Amino acid sequence: MNCPSCGATMRLNDDEDCLTCEYCKSVFFPSKDDEGVSVLEVESGEECPVCTVSLKHAAMAKIRIRYCTKCRGMLIPMGAFVALVEALRAGEPGTLVAPTPDRHDLMRKIGCPHCHRQMETHFYNGPGNVIIDDCEHCELNWLDHGELMRIVRAPDYLH
C-alpha cells in the first residue's frame, strides 16, 4: 500500500496493527469492518483454505491475524486466540453474529494455509456452538465469517 499523504511505500512491522510510511513516517490505521477487523492490505503469502485467494495481514483488538477479503474467514494463532476473545469481550465487539453451524460443516476438509496439511474440523470446545478448523502442527485456528463474534458474544463464556 502507498502512503495517502506522500505516495511512498508503507511498511507493516511485525505485531503492529497499522502501516507506517518509510518516507514521511505517517501512520495509517485501516477502518474496521462489521466484525472489528482492520485489513492491513499486505498479503501474508498464504492462501485461504476455503476460496484460495491470498490472505492479508489484519488486526482485531490490536492482535494480528490473517484474513480473507473474499469469504472473510480468519486465520488466528492459537497462542493469541484466548487473548483476542477476551479483548473483544472487554471492548467493543463487532456487530455481526453468525448463524448456528450446520453439522455438515464437520465433514469439510481444508488444508492449513501455512503447511498445507489437512486441518482438523471440530466443534469449538468453548461457548458459542461454533465449528472451527485447526492445525496443531502450525498452531493455527481457522474460523469462518462471524464465528469469532459468536464465541465472543456467547453468554456462557467463562473468564
N, C-alpha and C positions, 0 to 999 in steps of 0.2 A: 504494500500500500504506500502511496505517496502522501507526504505531509499536506494537509489542507492549507497551511499557512505559506509554505515556500516551495512545495513541489518536490522536495528531496525525498529520498527513500527513508521510510520509517522502520525502526528495528523493534523486534519483540524480544525482550530479555526473559530468561528463564524465571518462572514463578511470578511474573508480573501480570496484571490484568489490564494493561494499557500498552500502547505503542509509543515509542519515543523517536523524534526526528533526529537523525545523525548530524544534521547541519545546524538548524536553528534551536534545537533542544525542546521544541514544542512537545507536549504530551497529549495523546488522543485517547479518550475513553469512549469506545463504541456504545451506542444505545442498547438497551435491554429489550428482549422480546417478551412474550406473554408468560414465559417460564423464568424470566430473570437472567437469561443467557446473553452475554455480550460476546458477539463473534468478533474475533481479532483479525480476521481476513488474511491470516497466514496459514498456508497449507502445512499439515503435520507430516506428510509423507506416507500416510496410511489411508486405506480406502474404507468406506462404510461397508460393514458386513451385510447390510440389507439392500442398498441400492447402488453400491460400488462407485459412488462419487468420492472425490478427495475429501477427507475430514479436515476441518480447520481447527486451529487453536481457538479456544474460547475461555470465558471465565464466568463463574457464578459465585457470588458471595466472596469474591477475591480468591477463589480457588480455581486453578487451571484444569480444564478438561479438553477433550477433543469432541467436535460437534459436526454433524452432517446438516448442511444447509438445505438438503432436498427432503429427507424424511424426518429431520430434526431429532434423530437419535443422538445419544451421548455415550462417550467412552470415558469412564471415570476410574482413576486409580483406586484400588481397594483401600489403600492407606489413607486416602482423603475422603472416602465415602461417608463415614460417620460424621466427620467434622463438617462436611458440606451439608448434610441433613440437619445437623444441629444449628449451623449458621443460618440456614434458610428458615428453620423454625423460630429462631430468635429474632430474625429481621423481618423483612417484607418479602414473603414468598410470592412467586408469580400468581397469576390469576387462573391459570389453566388447571383443571383436574381431569385426568384420563378416565375413560370408561373402565368398567370391570373387565379383567382379562378374559380372553377366550381360551378355554382349556386346550384347544387345538394348537395354540402357540407353543405348548410344551413339546410338540413334535418338530418344531423348527430346528434346523441345523445350520448354524452360521459359523464362519471362520473368524478367528481372532484377527482384528485389523493389524496387529503388531507382528505376531509369529505365524499366523495363518492356520494354526491348529484349530480343530473343531472346539467351539465353546460349549460349556455345559449349560443347558437350559433348565431352569427350575423355578419354583415359587420362591420369592424372597423370604428369608427366614426372619421376618420382622413385620411391622404393620403395613397396611396398605393393600394387601391382596394383589401383589404385582408379580408378574413372571419376568425374571431377568436372565441374562446370559453372562457367564463369566469365564475367564481364562485364568486358572490357578497358576499356570506357568508364568504368565506376564503380570499377574496380579491386577487384572482389569475387569471392570463390570461394564456391560452394555445395557443401557436402558432405552426403550423406545420412547417416542414423544409422549410427554405427560406422565410417565410412570414415576419419575422422581418427585413430582409435585403430589402424586397420590400417596407416596410414602411420607412426605413432609407433612401433609395435612391429615394423616390418619390419626384418629382420636386415641388409639391405644399405644401410641409411641411412648416408650419408656426412656427416661434420661439415664 
